Amino acid sequence: MSFQCMRMLFLMIGLLITTGLSASVVSVPMKLDYSFLHRMLLAQIYTDTGGTARVFDDQSDCSTLVLSNPQIGSDGERIRIVTAVKAKVGHGIAGQCWRISKWRGLVEVFLVPTIKPEQPVIEFRVTDSNLLDREGAKPLVTGTLWDWVKQHVHSRLGALKIDLAIPLQEIQALIPLMLTPSEGTATHRVLSSAMFTGFEIVDTGIDLALQLDIPDQATPAAAVSPVSPPEPALTSEEALRWEVAWQNWDAFLTFIIKQAAEDAEQAELRQALFEVLLDGRYDLTDALINWQGGTADPVRELFLKSWERLSPILQRLEITLPGAIAIRYLSFVAAADALKAMDQVSEKVGYEISADGLRRMARMLAPELEKDPLIYSLDVDLELRLLFGFGTPLPLPEPLPDPDTDSGTWFFFRPAWAADAPKRSLVKKLNRWVPHTSEIDTYLPLVEDLLSHVVRTTLRTKRLSHEYHDFFRYLSLTTAWQESCWRQFIKKGDQIQPIVSRAGAIGIMQINPNVWRGFYEVSALRNDIRYNALAGNEILHHYLIDYVLAKTQHNDENGFDQLARLTYVTYNGGPGYFQRYRKQTASQAIHRVAVTFGKKYQEMKANGSAAVASCYG
């Protein structure tokens, strides 16, 4: 794929729709910004040593004309190029150069673009030029030297062309992946109608318009029903399709975020990418809870939400990358913008974000990839943890907890963590213990002991200023109270099971395996109270360090109380909740969560484990 193609696709930004009798005329705005045009100048014109353009060379070093350092911008309805020029003119006589004239300065050239829709190619016609001194003022240099310079400079700069045929072909190849197979006729009409219809020179570049005709689908009149029947439960086939769709989407988003994080050297960009991943997974969790068969495809909405967040980050990343890798990002951004644009006409033609389309986009960033980028795995992903600052995986109980074993099984910990492990008898007793009301006075102090061990372990292995150590302990204890009433297990009938929320969050710290897929071992989250608590403390620490302390002020006397509320709100709903609560745009429900947590935080500081007894009546 050529650079022009990818840059053009990258600049697709939206759709303007007008309705005709049998089709909708869709105008796709496209922009050639001056950064792109500058790269085209370098690629087509300034191709000699050191990024210069030797527009004349008599091969004897007697007469040469060299252009360098081009700058491009607008001048009303024209394109203006200013380029440094070094000219030397002489006559070769008997092997020597005579009557040499030398001059250095600038050339100012004005061009008017024209487009040939049938090809389609943008060409540039030189309409005027000036010879300037080194400071950019017009010198008194005219006559033969200027005529000679003008002849060669006009000829070379007027050769600039932007070939739109390849980007048009790429768009035509991409659209069928967005349309359902039943819309073959519509696809053919859309592709055959594609043409560029005009342009405008603006302060930032050249704005173009790609026109497509979208046939209107015949829609049979809907039968009028006085009462809408209740939405039936998902059939097994619908449930399977939905499971495959959301797993494909999560695998795709994770792959893209990891690839971008590998290419990003700036910690700030990696943090922003991680935020997109977490917010995207929280969106997915909401969709898993709320989506019903027969309603709009949730994957499209998930894509649009994540792309709105990811697009500006990838554009910032692209300018930091070397050419070959940057081109991959231009291609990917182009494809995603095309999907976003097509979504706006989804009612006109059948449209879906297919697995094959996602695979194609993923391979734009990693063309050498051999494995399927849509593989969905619950295994711990070491690379994912290292990329986003979580370090090596948490130590697993050995052997892994088996949900069918009884509470007498002891899980040995790796030697490196032995000093941080609580007493064996404590973990042994708490695993799979569902306390009776009469046991609460015994159970709660033991859980407090375990959680305190976990806090100390976290503080030994993670960076946190000593002034926040006591605060973090109360934060952790209160979070476990708010999330689960300090329970890892519950009893259903005669079965002991891990406590699991409607959203799928597990255990004493309610870790959602969909949100934190790849970071933690799901079996251990379910079946080992200590592992679950370690995971929750690691997440709390991440949000406290990378969000609350890094992005807020907390100097007032109630600072720790506010820190507690803000950290828990983020723990509860991810970076999106943090932003909304901090900017005071959060919903009433989020505010109620924060207020409730703040009260419990105060109670925990005052009463310790006794405060949690209120959960049990």
C-alpha positions in Angstrom: 0.0 0.0 0.0 1.5 3.4 -1.0 2.0 6.2 1.4 -0.5 8.4 -0.5 -3.1 5.7 -0.1 -2.7 5.3 3.6 -2.6 9.0 4.3 -5.7 9.6 2.2 -7.6 6.9 4.0 -6.4 8.2 7.3 -8.0 11.5 6.6 -11.5 10.2 6.2 -13.4 12.0 8.9 -17.2 11.7 8.4 -20.2 11.6 6.2 -22.7 14.2 5.0 -25.9 12.6 3.7 -28.6 14.0 1.4 -31.5 11.9 0.3 -32.6 11.4 -3.3 -35.5 9.5 -4.8 -33.7 6.1 -4.9 -30.3 6.6 -3.3 -28.5 8.7 -0.8 -25.6 10.7 -2.1 -22.8 10.4 0.5 -20.0 12.9 0.5 -16.9 11.7 2.4 -14.7 14.7 3.4 -11.0 13.9 2.9 -8.1 16.2 3.8 -4.6 16.5 2.5 -2.9 18.5 5.2 0.3 20.4 4.6 2.4 17.8 6.6 1.3 15.2 4.0 2.0 17.5 1.1 5.4 18.2 2.5 6.1 14.5 2.7 5.0 14.2 -0.9 7.4 17.0 -2.0 10.2 15.2 -0.3 9.2 11.8 -1.8 8.7 13.1 -5.4 10.8 16.2 -5.9 13.5 16.4 -3.2 15.0 13.0 -3.8 18.7 13.8 -4.1 21.4 13.6 -1.4 20.5 15.3 1.9 16.9 15.8 0.9 17.8 18.2 -1.9 16.5 18.6 -5.5 19.3 19.1 -8.1 17.0 20.6 -10.7 19.9 21.4 -13.1 23.5 19.9 -13.3 25.7 20.2 -16.3 27.8 17.4 -14.9 30.9 19.6 -15.0 30.1 21.5 -11.8 30.1 24.7 -13.8 26.3 25.3 -13.7 24.1 23.8 -11.0 20.8 24.6 -9.4 20.0 23.0 -6.1 16.8 23.3 -4.0 16.5 22.4 -0.4 14.4 22.8 2.8 10.9 23.3 1.2 8.2 24.8 3.3 4.5 24.6 2.2 1.4 26.5 3.1 -1.6 28.4 1.8 -1.9 31.8 0.1 -5.6 32.4 -0.4 -6.7 30.1 -3.1 -3.2 29.0 -4.0 -0.6 26.7 -2.5 2.7 28.5 -1.6 6.0 26.8 -1.5 9.2 28.5 -0.3 12.4 26.7 -0.9 16.1 27.5 -0.4 18.0 27.8 -3.7 21.7 27.6 -4.5 22.5 28.6 -8.1 25.8 28.7 -10.0 25.9 29.6 -13.7 29.0 29.5 -15.9 30.3 28.5 -19.4 32.6 25.6 -19.9 35.4 26.6 -22.2 38.5 24.4 -22.9 37.7 22.3 -19.8 37.4 25.4 -17.5 34.4 27.3 -16.1 34.2 31.0 -17.1 32.1 34.0 -16.1 30.6 32.2 -13.1 27.5 33.8 -11.4 26.6 32.5 -7.9 23.5 33.3 -5.9 21.9 31.9 -2.7 18.5 32.8 -1.4 14.9 31.6 -1.5 12.4 30.9 -4.3 8.7 31.6 -3.6 6.4 29.6 -5.9 2.6 29.7 -6.1 0.6 26.7 -7.4 -3.0 26.0 -8.2 -4.2 22.4 -7.8 -6.5 20.8 -10.3 -8.3 17.4 -10.1 -9.1 14.9 -12.8 -11.9 12.8 -11.4 -11.7 10.3 -14.2 -8.1 9.3 -13.3 -8.2 10.5 -10.4 -5.1 12.7 -9.9 -4.4 16.0 -8.3 -1.9 18.1 -10.4 -0.3 21.4 -9.6 0.1 24.3 -12.1 2.6 27.0 -11.3 1.0 30.4 -11.6 3.6 32.8 -10.2 7.0 32.9 -8.5 9.5 35.3 -6.9 13.2 35.2 -6.1 13.9 36.3 -2.5 17.0 37.0 -0.5 18.0 34.9 2.5 15.8 37.0 4.8 12.7 36.5 2.6 12.6 40.0 1.0 12.4 40.5 -2.7 16.0 41.4 -4.0 16.8 43.2 -7.2 17.8 40.1 -9.0 16.1 39.8 -12.4 17.1 39.2 -16.0 18.9 36.2 -17.3 19.7 34.5 -13.9 16.1 34.7 -12.8 14.8 33.5 -16.1 17.1 30.5 -15.9 16.2 29.7 -12.3 12.5 30.1 -13.0 12.5 27.8 -16.0 14.0 24.9 -14.0 12.2 25.5 -10.7 8.8 25.8 -12.3 9.4 22.6 -14.3 10.4 20.6 -11.3 7.8 21.8 -8.7 5.1 21.6 -11.3 5.7 17.9 -11.6 4.2 17.3 -8.1 1.2 15.0 -8.3 -1.1 13.3 -5.8 -2.4 10.0 -7.3 -5.7 9.2 -5.7 -6.3 6.0 -7.7 -4.7 3.7 -5.1 -6.5 5.2 -2.1 -9.8 4.9 -4.0 -9.0 1.3 -4.8 -8.3 0.6 -1.1 -11.6 2.2 -0.1 -13.3 0.0 -2.7 -11.6 -3.1 -1.3 -12.5 -2.2 2.3 -16.2 -1.5 1.9 -17.2 -5.1 1.0 -15.9 -6.2 4.4 -18.3 -3.8 6.0 -21.4 -4.9 4.1 -23.4 -8.0 4.7 -23.1 -10.7 1.9 -26.8 -10.1 1.0 -26.0 -6.6 -0.2 -23.9 -7.5 -3.3 -25.9 -5.3 -5.6 -25.6 -2.4 -3.3 -21.9 -2.9 -2.9 -21.4 -2.8 -6.7 -23.4 0.4 -7.0 -21.5 2.0 -4.2 -18.1 1.1 -5.6 -18.8 2.0 -9.2 -20.2 5.4 -8.2 -17.2 6.5 -6.2 -15.6 9.7 -7.6 -13.9 12.9 -6.3 -16.1 15.9 -6.9 -14.1 18.9 -5.7 -11.6 20.5 -3.4 -10.9 23.6 -1.4 -7.7 25.1 -0.2 -7.8 25.9 3.5 -5.4 27.0 6.2 -4.5 23.4 7.1 -4.3 21.9 3.7 -6.6 20.7 0.8 -10.1 19.5 1.6 -11.5 17.0 -0.9 -14.8 15.3 -1.2 -15.3 11.6 -2.3 -18.9 11.0 -3.4 -20.7 7.7 -3.2 -24.2 6.7 -4.1 -25.8 4.5 -1.5 -29.0 2.7 -2.8 -32.0 3.0 -0.5 -33.2 -0.4 0.6 -36.8 -1.3 0.1 -38.3 -1.6 3.6 -41.6 -3.3 3.9 -44.2 -1.6 5.9 -44.1 -2.8 9.5 -47.2 -4.3 10.9 -48.8 -2.2 13.6 -49.0 -3.9 16.9 -50.9 -2.2 19.8 -48.7 -3.8 22.4 -45.0 -4.7 21.9 -44.4 -8.3 23.1 -41.7 -8.8 25.7 -38.2 -9.5 24.4 -37.7 -13.3 24.4 -34.6 -14.8 26.0 -31.6 -15.4 23.7 -31.7 -18.6 21.8 -28.7 -20.8 22.1 -27.6 -19.8 18.6 -28.0 -16.1 19.5 -26.1 -16.5 22.7 -23.2 -18.3 20.9 -23.0 -15.7 18.2 -22.9 -12.9 20.8 -20.2 -14.7 22.8 -18.0 -15.1 19.7 -18.6 -11.5 18.7 -17.7 -10.0 22.0 -14.7 -12.2 22.5 -13.5 -11.3 18.9 -13.9 -7.7 19.8 -12.0 -7.9 23.1 -9.2 -9.9 21.5 -8.9 -7.3 18.8 -8.8 -4.3 21.1 -6.3 -6.0 23.4 -4.1 -6.9 20.4 -4.2 -3.3 19.0 -3.4 -1.7 22.4 -0.5 -4.1 23.1 1.0 -3.5 19.6 0.7 0.3 20.1 2.2 0.1 23.6 5.1 -1.9 22.3 5.8 0.9 19.7 5.3 3.7 22.2 8.4 4.7 24.1 6.7 7.5 26.1 5.2 6.4 29.4 2.4 8.9 29.1 1.3 7.4 25.8 1.3 3.9 27.3 -0.8 5.1 30.2 -3.3 6.6 27.8 -3.4 3.3 25.8 -4.0 1.3 29.0 -6.8 3.7 29.8 -8.5 3.0 26.5 -8.2 -0.8 27.1 -9.8 -0.6 30.6 -12.6 1.8 29.5 -13.3 -0.5 26.5 -13.5 -3.5 28.7 -15.8 -1.7 31.2 -18.0 -0.9 28.2 -17.9 -4.5 27.2 -19.0 -5.5 30.7 -22.0 -3.2 30.5 -22.9 -4.7 27.2 -22.6 -8.3 28.6 -25.1 -7.3 31.3 -27.6 -5.3 29.2 -27.6 -6.5 25.6 -30.6 -8.5 24.4 -31.2 -10.3 21.2 -33.0 -8.4 18.5 -31.5 -5.0 19.5 -28.7 -3.1 17.8 -25.4 -4.8 17.3 -23.4 -3.9 20.5 -20.0 -4.6 18.9 -20.4 -1.6 16.6 -21.2 0.7 19.5 -18.2 -0.8 21.4 -16.0 -0.1 18.4 -17.2 3.5 18.0 -16.7 4.3 21.7 -13.2 2.9 21.8 -12.2 4.4 18.5 -13.2 7.9 19.7 -10.7 7.4 22.6 -8.0 5.6 20.6 -7.8 7.7 17.5 -6.1 10.9 18.9 -3.6 8.7 20.8 -2.6 6.8 17.7 -2.2 10.1 15.8 0.1 11.4 18.5 2.0 8.1 18.5 2.4 8.1 14.7 4.5 11.2 14.6 7.0 9.7 17.0 7.6 6.6 14.9 10.1 5.8 12.1 8.7 5.8 8.6 7.9 2.2 8.0 6.1 1.7 11.3 4.3 5.1 11.0 2.9 4.0 7.7 1.3 1.0 9.4 -0.5 3.3 11.8 -1.7 5.6 9.0 -3.2 2.5 7.3 -4.9 1.4 10.5 -6.3 4.8 11.4 -7.6 5.0 7.8 -9.4 1.7 8.1 -11.0 2.6 11.4 -12.1 6.0 10.2 -13.7 4.3 7.2 -15.6 2.0 9.5 -16.7 4.9 11.6 -17.9 6.7 8.4 -19.8 3.7 7.1 -21.6 3.3 10.5 -23.5 6.5 9.7 -25.1 4.9 6.7 -25.7 1.5 8.2 -29.4 1.8 7.8 -29.0 2.3 4.0 -26.9 -0.8 3.5 -26.3 -3.9 5.6 -23.3 -3.3 7.7 -21.3 -5.2 10.4 -17.9 -5.3 11.9 -16.9 -8.7 10.8 -14.2 -11.0 12.3 -12.4 -10.9 8.9 -12.5 -7.2 8.9 -10.9 -7.0 12.4 -8.2 -9.5 11.4 -7.4 -7.4 8.3 -7.1 -4.2 10.4 -4.9 -6.0 13.0 -2.5 -7.1 10.4 -2.2 -3.5 9.2 -0.2 -2.9 12.4 1.5 -6.2 12.4 1.8 -7.4 8.8 4.3 -10.2 9.8 1.8 -11.7 12.3 1.3 -15.4 11.8 -1.1 -16.2 14.6 -4.7 -15.2 14.7 -5.0 -11.8 16.4 -8.6 -12.7 17.5 -7.5 -15.6 19.7 -9.3 -15.1 23.1 -7.5 -16.5 26.1 -8.0 -16.2 29.9 -4.3 -17.1 30.6 -2.1 -14.6 32.3 -0.3 -12.5 29.7 3.2 -11.6 30.9 3.7 -9.1 28.1 0.5 -7.3 28.9 1.5 -6.9 32.6 5.0 -5.7 31.8 3.9 -3.2 29.2 1.6 -1.5 31.6 3.8 -1.5 34.7 2.3 -4.4 36.7 5.5 -6.4 36.7 5.7 -10.2 36.8 2.5 -12.1 37.6 1.3 -12.6 41.2 2.5 -15.8 42.7 0.0 -18.6 42.3 -0.9 -20.9 45.1 0.7 -24.3 44.4 -1.1 -26.4 43.4 -3.8 -24.2 41.8 -7.0 -24.2 43.9 -9.4 -26.9 42.9 -13.1 -25.9 43.4 -13.9 -29.5 44.3 -11.4 -29.8 47.1 -12.4 -29.2 50.7 -11.1 -26.5 53.0 -8.4 -28.8 54.4 -6.2 -28.4 51.2 -3.1 -26.2 51.9 -1.6 -24.2 49.0 2.1 -23.7 49.2 3.6 -20.4 48.0 6.7 -19.8 46.0 9.8 -19.3 48.2 10.4 -15.8 47.0 7.1 -14.8 48.6 7.3 -16.9 51.7 8.3 -14.0 53.9 5.1 -12.1 52.8 2.8 -15.1 53.3 0.4 -15.1 56.3 0.3 -18.1 58.6 -0.6 -21.3 56.7 -3.3 -22.0 59.2 -5.0 -18.6 58.5 -5.3 -19.1 54.7 -6.2 -22.7 55.2 -9.1 -21.7 57.5 -10.4 -18.9 55.4 -10.4 -20.6 52.0 -14.0 -22.0 51.4 -15.2 -20.8 54.8 -18.8 -19.4 54.7 -19.3 -18.1 58.3 -22.5 -18.7 60.2 -23.8 -15.7 62.0 -22.5 -17.1 65.3 -19.0 -17.2 63.8 -18.8 -13.6 62.7 -16.8 -12.4 65.8 -14.2 -15.1 65.0 -14.3 -14.8 61.2 -13.9 -11.0 60.8 -10.7 -10.5 62.8 -9.1 -13.4 60.9 -10.0 -11.7 57.6 -8.6 -8.4 58.8 -5.4 -10.2 59.7 -5.2 -11.7 56.2 -5.9 -8.3 54.5 -3.3 -6.6 56.6 -0.7 -9.1 55.5 -1.7 -8.5 51.9 -1.4 -4.7 52.3 2.1 -5.1 53.8 3.0 -7.4 50.9 1.8 -4.8 48.4 3.6 -2.0 50.1 6.9 -4.0 50.1 6.6 -4.7 46.4 5.1 -1.5 45.0 6.3 2.1 45.3 4.2 4.3 47.6 5.4 7.2 49.8 5.4 6.2 53.5 3.0 9.0 54.3 0.3 7.0 52.5 0.9 3.6 54.0 -1.8 3.9 56.8 -4.2 5.4 54.3 -3.7 2.6 51.9 -4.4 0.0 54.6 -7.7 1.5 55.5 -8.5 2.0 51.8 -7.9 -1.7 51.1 -9.9 -2.9 54.1 -12.8 -0.6 53.2 -12.8 -1.6 49.6 -13.1 -5.3 50.6 -16.0 -4.3 52.9 -17.8 -2.4 50.2 -17.2 -5.0 47.5 -18.0 -8.2 49.4 -18.5 -7.7 53.1 -15.2 -9.5 53.4 -16.5 -12.7 51.8 -14.7 -14.9 49.3 -17.3 -17.6 49.3 -21.1 -18.0 49.7 -23.3 -21.1 50.0 -26.0 -21.9 47.5 -28.0 -24.9 48.5 -25.4 -27.3 49.8 -22.7 -26.0 47.5 -19.9 -23.6 48.5 -19.1 -21.2 45.6 -17.0 -18.1 45.1 -19.1 -14.9 45.4 -19.8 -13.6 41.9 -21.6 -10.4 41.0 -24.1 -9.9 38.2 -21.3 -8.3 36.2 -19.1 -11.4 36.8 -16.8 -9.8 39.4 -15.3 -12.4 41.7 -14.3 -12.8 45.3 -13.5 -10.6 48.3 -12.2 -7.8 46.1 -14.7 -8.4 43.3 -12.1 -8.6 40.5 -13.9 -8.7 37.1 -12.1 -11.3 34.9 -13.4 -9.6 31.7 -11.9 -6.2 32.6 -8.6 -7.7 33.9 -8.3 -10.5 31.4 -4.6 -11.4 31.0 -3.5 -9.8 34.3 -4.7 -12.5 36.8 -5.3 -16.3 36.9 -9.1 -16.7 37.0 -9.1 -20.0 38.9 -7.0 -18.5 41.6 -9.2 -15.4 41.8 -12.2 -17.7 42.3 -10.7 -20.1 44.8 -8.0 -18.4 46.9 -8.9 -15.5 49.1 -5.3 -14.3 49.4 -4.7 -14.3 45.7 -7.9 -12.4 45.1 -6.9 -9.8 47.8 -3.4 -9.4 46.3 -5.0 -8.7 42.9 -7.4 -6.2 44.3 -4.6 -4.4 46.2 -2.5 -4.3 43.1 -5.4 -2.6 41.2 -6.0 -0.2 44.0 -2.4 0.7 44.0 -2.4 1.3 40.3 -5.4 3.7 40.4 -4.0 5.5 43.5 -0.5 6.1 42.0 -1.3 6.6 38.3 -4.6 8.5 38.6 -5.5 9.9 42.0 -2.1 11.0 43.2 -0.7 11.9 39.8 -3.7 13.9 38.6 -5.3 15.6 41.6 -4.6 18.1 44.3 -5.1 16.9 47.9 -3.7 19.5 50.3 -6.7 20.3 52.4 -7.4 18.9 55.8 -9.9 16.4 54.4 -7.5 15.3 51.7 -7.3 11.6 52.7 -11.1 11.3 52.8 -11.3 12.7 49.3 -8.5 10.5 48.1 -10.3 7.5 49.5 -13.6 8.3 47.6 -11.9 9.1 44.4 -9.7 6.0 44.4 -12.6 3.8 45.1 -14.8 5.4 42.4 -12.0 4.6 40.0 -11.7 1.0 41.3 -15.4 0.6 40.9 -15.8 1.8 37.4 -12.4 2.4 35.8 -10.7 5.5 34.3 -14.0 6.8 32.9 -15.5 7.1 36.4 -12.4 8.8 37.6 -12.6 11.5 34.9 -16.3 12.1 35.4 -16.1 12.2 39.2 -13.1 14.5 39.2 -14.7 16.9 36.7 -18.0 16.8 38.6 -19.9 15.3 35.7 -20.6 12.0 37.3 -24.1 10.6 37.6 -26.0 10.6 40.9 -25.4 6.9 41.1 -21.6 7.4 41.1 -21.9 10.1 43.7 -23.9 7.8 45.9 -21.3 5.2 45.6 -18.6 7.7 46.6 -20.6 9.0 49.6 -21.3 5.5 50.8 -17.7 4.5 50.6 -16.5 7.7 52.3 -18.7 6.9 55.3 -17.5 3.3 55.5 -13.9 4.5 55.3 -14.5 6.6 58.4 -16.1 3.7 60.2 -13.2 1.4 59.3 -10.7 3.9 60.7 -12.8 4.2 63.9 -13.8 0.6 64.5 -11.8 -1.8 62.4 -13.2 -5.2 61.6 -16.2 -4.6 64.0 -17.6 -2.2 61.4 -18.1 -5.0 58.9 -20.3 -6.9 61.3 -23.2 -4.7 60.1 -23.3 -6.8 56.9 -24.3 -9.8 58.8 -27.2 -8.4 60.8 
